[in-house]
């Protein structure tokens, strides 16, 4: 079977531009691209479910993916919002263990996947990739601990400002998120998030319309005592 050069080129570009793989050689990027398969998901599709065995490494090529957990009562806790070049799973490809999280497409999304054993073998042959994986996992743990402390020590407005600033740093000043999604990230209720967003709008810090938040004064969202979250 012949390989489509244009398709292969797009795959190479994805791995070359992804922070996780930036220290690898062009040959390594080519090897990854040749192992990768592309899947398309429409908005609100499930990419993987909790308790499913992990049989592939996945990375976002296009779109936005929410990686989250649901409580027994249906409450959602978002762990990661992954955009182009960001991986969805870094432990499962090495262990094959069942997933603890659900991955849902927030927009029309394209995912690249590599069979987990092939990815694990490739990673073990590239120590710099293992180091990059450990660094990302460390950031994730630190951010999770910080969010837990925020729930105990920070007021809703402080948590919500931190979330908005983190999102604006990651996605730019125009945020296509609803109040419910912002509330989820800030670990508060939708009603509380709406109230704080209304206050921020009156102060001229943001502008809000249906499903969109425009950050007008990002400096007003900065908390000198807190770093941006890893989301």
C-alpha positions, 0 to 999 in steps of 0.5 A, spaced: 500 500 500 502 506 498 503 512 503 500 519 501 506 523 501 501 529 503 498 525 509 505 523 512 507 530 511 502 532 516 503 527 521 511 529 521 509 536 522 504 534 528 510 530 532 515 535 530 511 541 533 508 538 539 512 540 545 513 532 547 517 530 541 520 537 540 527 534 542 527 528 537 530 528 531 527 528 524 528 521 523 524 519 530 519 524 527 518 520 521 518 513 525 512 516 529 508 519 523 509 512 520 506 508 526 500 513 527 493 512 524 488 518 524 481 518 527 476 523 526 471 525 531 465 530 531 463 534 537 461 531 543 463 524 541 467 519 546 474 518 544 475 513 550 471 511 556 473 510 563 475 503 565 477 501 558 483 498 557 489 502 554 491 499 547 494 506 544 497 512 545 493 518 543 495 525 541 490 531 538 492 533 531 486 538 530 480 540 535 479 540 542 478 534 547 476 534 554 479 529 559 475 528 565 472 524 571 465 523 573 462 522 580 457 517 581 452 523 582 454 525 575 459 531 577 464 532 572 471 534 574 476 536 568 483 534 568 485 536 561 483 540 555 488 538 550 489 542 543 493 540 537 500 537 539 497 535 546 497 527 548 491 525 552 494 519 555 501 518 558 501 512 563 496 507 559 501 506 553 506 503 558 502 499 563 496 497 558 491 498 565 484 500 564 483 508 563 481 512 569 478 518 565 473 519 559 476 523 553 470 527 549 471 531 543 469 539 545 469 540 537 470 537 531 476 533 532 482 529 529 486 524 533 493 521 532 494 514 535 499 509 535 499 502 538 501 502 545 506 497 545 509 500 539 509 507 542 512 504 549 518 500 545 519 507 541 519 511 548 524 506 551 529 507 545 529 515 546 531 517 553 529 524 552 522 522 550 521 519 557 524 525 561 519 529 557 513 525 559 516 525 566 516 533 566 509 533 563 506 528 569 510 532 574 506 538 572 500 535 572 500 532 579 503 539 581 497 542 578 492 537 581 494 539 588 494 546 587 487 545 585 485 541 591 488 547 595 485 552 592 478 549 593 480 549 601 483 556 601 481 560 595 474 564 594 470 563 588 472 569 584 480 567 585 479 560 583 475 563 577 480 568 575 486 563 575 482 559 570 480 564 566 487 567 566 490 560 564 485 559 559 487 565 555 494 564 556 493 557 552 488 559 547 488 566 547 483 572 549 477 569 545 475 563 549 469 559 547 467 556 553 460 556 557 459 558 564 458 551 566 465 549 563 468 555 566 465 553 573 467 545 572 474 548 571 474 552 577 470 547 582 464 551 583 457 551 581 454 554 574 450 559 578 456 562 582 460 562 576 455 566 572 455 571 578 462 572 578 463 573 570 457 578 571 462 582 576 468 581 571 464 584 565 461 590 569 469 591 571 471 591 564 475 585 565 471 581 560 466 581 555 461 575 555 456 573 550 453 566 549 458 560 549 464 565 548 468 570 553 473 575 551 478 577 555 479 584 555 484 585 561 488 579 562 493 583 567 487 584 572 486 576 572 493 575 575 494 572 582 501 574 584 500 568 589 498 563 584 501 560 578 497 558 572 494 551 572 496 545 568 489 544 564 
